[in-house]
Structures are given as C-alpha cells and as structure tokens.
Amino acid sequence: MLDTLIVGAGLCGLEIARRLEAAGRSVLLVEARPRAGGRVDTVPAAAGAAALDLGPGWYWPQSQPRMVRLIADLGLETFPQHDEGVVLHLQQPDGNPEALGSEAIHNGARRLVGGMAALTGALLRRLSHDRLRTGCTVRRLVARSDRVEVHCTGGGESFVIAARSVVLALPPRLAAEQIVFEPALDAPLRQAMQDQPTWMAAQAKAFVRCDRAHWRSDGLSGNAFVSHPQAVLGEVFDACDGTGEAAALGGFVALSPALRAASAPALELMVRSQFAQLFGPTVEAGDLHLRDWAREPMTCSALDLAEPGGHPEDDVPLLAAPHWSGRLHLAGSETATRGAGYLEGALDAAARVAARLVAVP
C-alpha cells in the first residue's frame, strides 16, 4: 500500500512528491489533465519565438523566498520583467493611447528562461518515472481505519488506489465540488473550502508574438492600460524573452467570463484589434495564443464562475489542518499560510504538508 497519494500535479503537488520521495516514502501523483503543471502552462519557445506563460509568469524575489530558493536549487535561469520605457493608457474606445509616464509597474518581477514550465518540468524530472499518472480523475475518497480508498477513472476504466494518506493538491473549491467524501466532510470545513476563491480561475490571458519589439525602439515599455467600458484587454505587458530578440506582447482580458463566452467566435479578432490599437498594426497579424481559464473545468469551479475576481485569503486554519485522523490533507496554493494564490503559496503549502507527512513514522 502506498504511503501517500497526491491528487493534482501542479507546482504544489510536484514539490510535495519530490520531498516525500527524497525522504524515502512511497508516493504516487495523479493528475486529471493529460499533462503535469496545473495552472502553470507555457507555450514553448521556438526558433525566434518567446516562451509564453498562459498561467502564472512572474515571481518577486524580494517577497517570495521559497521561489528564490527552489529556482536556485534547480539551477534555473531567470531575467527581469521588462519595464523600461513609457507606459500607455487608452481611455476612449476610438481614441489613441496617451503616455502615462515611465514608472516601472511590475515591482521587480522576474521570469524564467523557458517560462514557468521550466520550474514544473525540472521538478518532474527529479521524480522517478513511475510517480506520475496523468488522465486520472479522482471521483470519491473513502476513509477506512488504516487507509483511504481513492476511487478513480481514467483510460476508460474505474479503479481504486489505497494509500495511508491522501493529499488534495488542488483548489479547495474544486475538491469540494468534484470529489465525494465518505464520510462527508464537516460542515465548517466544507464551507471554508467553498469560501476560498481559486486564483486565476475566472481570468483569461492573451499573447501575440511579433517580428520584433518595435515598441522598445520607440521608447515604450510594452506596458499599457485600457480603462474604457468596452476594453477587451485591461492590462498589457512586454512578453519578450530575456534578450528581447524573441518579441511578444501579453495581456489580461478585461471581459467577464460571461462576455467572453458570448463573444467567443469574435474574441480572437477583438484581442488582435486591441493589441493593434495600442501598439500599431504590425502586431495584429502575429501568432496569437489565448487561454480562458474560466473554460477549464480542472481549474474553475462553478462558484468561481459565479463569483469571478476574488483573491484567496492567507492562513485559513481549517484549510491548513489535517483531517480524517491525519489521513487527509488539503494543499494547493489556496491553502497557504503566506502567498495564497501565488506560486510562493503553492510552495508554502507543499512545505507544510510534506513536513507533516515526513514526521509520521
């Protein structure tokens, strides 16, 4: 029987698995998606084309020490988010953008060479090859006196995996919505899980690759804000690689999940037009990548869709505590004591849960 089964192969689940395997524990990581990484999802770099982070893309060294240590331990290369140059502001739907000034707006953020998938990929390579099973969806957890039975589906079959403990390294709202617990979770715990928003769940990001970063030559930073009511992109930023040679712009879609769904056939055209209105027609025909996380059922719960925009709270005691006599543990960034919702929070939760499990004889 397994020591630990981890549900969810995002940053938190991968880091827990790495720590437990290093401590000599038997561990299996199951993931419903066909890939590891969770909300970390990067369009790979190609010849002359930058890697594009469709999920989280930045970390902040001055306030995220766990990320700093892990990146150093894994030997990954980083570079600063480009912030030099004039920031643009578009206030009228049919107007031209105005200069806001040249103040840096990303507060010292850094990015990874190869995108954030370099981080999750490096963690995955540290695990034994048989520690991850993708395409495996957990449907039900049944607590027994000495184990938890994990009822799964995948590959066209149903099966049960037994483990002494189970870690749910996924957003609490998703766990509450998609997994049946036997016995049922206590009402206060279930309420705490439902109350904690899933970061990024209702957001969408867009990127366009360009022939060159002409905005830099024009003295622009690539940063822009659109504040009129018809905005398609609310915030735009430079998404070039560390050299600036592989050029790209990125942005956060301003439309609500409902409006994005209603305008889906035209959304790509609308996004291209907004990029072009800010930075000129040469960017409009570039290679476009759009990720709507609200349409990802393994990220966005019904509650997140109904209540978009919330940020998870740090240090929710019920989410950090063990349950089922120490056999069930909630993890994932939304359960963090510090940095909930961010990559730092995923590592905070991983450290907490892994230390607790390693301490069990």
Secondary structure, DSSP 4 states (H G I P E B T S, - for coil): -EEEEEE--BHHHHHHHHHHHHTT--EEEEESSSSSBTT--EEPPBTTB--EESS---B-TTT-HHHHHHHHHHT--EEEPP--SEEEEE-STTS--EEEE----STT-EEETT-THHHHHHHHHHS-TTSEEES-EEEEEEE-SS-EEEEEEETTEEEEEEEEEEEE-S-HHHHHHH-EEESPPPHHHHHHHHHSPPTTTT-EEEEEEESS-HHHHTTEEEEEEE-STT-SEEEEEE---TTS-SEEEEEEE-S-HHHHHHTHHHHHHHHHHHHHHHH-GGGTTSEEEEEEGGG-TTT--HHHHHSTT--PPS--HHHHSEETTTTEEE-SGGG-SSSTTSHHHHHHHHHHHHHHHHT--
